[in-house]
Amino acid sequence: MVFKTITFDVNGDINSDFPPSPDSSPPSTLCLPLTRRCTRSISVESQRKPEEPSSISPSEIDFKFPEQKQLRRFTYKELRQATGNFSSENALGEGAFGKVYKGRLSSGYLVAVKRSNRKFHSGCLKELFQAEVQVGKLVMHRNVVPMIGFCEGTNSKERHCLLYPFIPNGSLMSYLGGPPRSLIPLDWPARKHVALGLARGLSYLHDNCFLRIIHHDIKPSNILLDENLEPRIADFGTAKFMHHSLPRASLTAVPYCIAGRSSGNPVQKSQGATCSNEGKTTHLWGTPGYMAPEFSREGTFSVKNDVYAYGVTLLAIVSGCSPSDLRRLAVTEGFHATSVWVKKLFDSGNLGQIIDSSMRGEYDEAEVETLIKLALLCSQDSPAKRPNMSEVVVILEGSNCSLGIRWEEFERKGIRDAEEQIVTDREFSPEELSCPR
C-alpha cells in the first residue's frame, strides 16, 4: 500500500453545509487505501512481503493519512454558552471520558457536548480524547455518529470537550434491559433494522476506511438511535487503529472499485507489504460480557473482537436482556455457557423463553432464528470461526447461502467447543468498565 504523508490542519471551520452521512458502501466490497479521494479493492496473488506493524497510534495518524473532513476547533467559552454553563439540567449522561451535555450553538444547531473530567491528563483520558478526534476526522457513515468539532482547554479552568450532533432518541439500551424501561420497547421490524444498520456501520469501520478501526466497546448503550431509529455507533474512545492487511491469496477476483462502486476495471495485484490481522496489548478495556475471550485473556485485538460484541448485542436485541441476565438464566437451567443454553433452546424449539416478551409474540419466527444463529456464530470462542461483518451484512440483507454453510459447521463442531470454554463470572467495579486498564 502507498500512503501520502500529510499533516492535518484542524483549525479550519467545519463546512457550513455539514453533510448528512452518506449511504453505506456495498457491504461485500473490501476497500483498501489508495489515494486521497479513492479506494480500490485488489486481489492478492504476489508473494507475501515482510509485515508492517499491525496497529497505529492516534498520534501517528495525522502524519500518515489525509483528512476526510475538517473539524471545527471551539473555544471553551462557546461551549459554556451553548450548554448554559454546563448546567445539570442539560446533562444527558456520563461515560469514561466525562459527562455529556445537551447544547445549542449560536446558529441554533443542537449538539451533544462531552466534557472531560478534571483528571484529563491521566493517560486513560488522553487516549480517549485522541482516539475520538481521529475517528471524527476519518469516518463519515450513516451508521456512525459524526463529530462536529472539539475544544482543547487552554488553562487549568478549562477542559477538553468533544462535539457531536444531538441524537434525539437516546441509546438502544433505553429500549432494552427489561423493566423498568425508560422508553417504549422497540417492535420487531425496528430491532431487525437496528441489527442491520449496526452491522453495516461495523463493516464500514473494518473494511472501508483509510484505516481499519476496531471500536472495542460495542454494546447497546453505545448505539444511539436517531429520529428514524437509524442506529449510530458512538463512543470511540477505546478504538484501535490498524493498517489493512493483505495476507497472500486471501482474496481473488475482487472487482476494481472507487469509493465502494464497481467500475469494471481489471483486477490488480498487490505490490505492497502485508501486515498482521491482529495486535497485542497489555492494557485491557471494554465491558465485561461484551469483551471477546481472546482479548480479556491474552490482550489480542482484531476486528473479530467487534464481531464477538456484535453477537452478544444481537442476543440483547432479541431478548431484551443484558449478558449478565442471560448468564444467570443459563446457570439457573444448569448451563455454564450462555451460548450452550441458547443452542439447546434453539434445538428444542423453545426460543420463546429468551425472546423479549414486550413484543407480545409479534415477530417473524424465521427472522428471529436468523438473528439467533448469527448471534451464536459471531460469539464463538475462536476468532477464526466468527464471520466478518461484511458477511453478516450480506446475510441480514437476505442471502442465506453463507449462513447455511456456517451453521452446518457450527452444529458439527461449534457447540462442542462452547461446552469446553472456561467461563469466568465475577463482578467488576465501575472503574474497570469501558476504560483502559
Secondary structure by P-SEA (a helix, b strand, c coil): cbbbbbbbccccccccccccccccccccbbbbbccccccbbbbbccccccccccccccccccccccccbbbbbbcaaaaaaaaccccccccccccccbbbbbbcccccbbbbbbbbccccccaaaaaaaaaaaaaaacccccccccccbbbbbccccccccccccccccccccccccccccccccccaaaaaaaaaaaaaaaaaaccccccccccccccccccccccccbbbbcccccbbbbccccccccccccccccccccccccbbbbcbbbbbccccccccccccccccccccccccccaaaaaaaaaaaaaaaaccccaaaaaaaaaaaccccaaaaaaaaaaaccccccccccccccccaaaaaaaaaaaaaaacccccccccaaaaaaaaaccaaaaaaaaaaaaacaaaaaaacbbbbbbbccccccccc
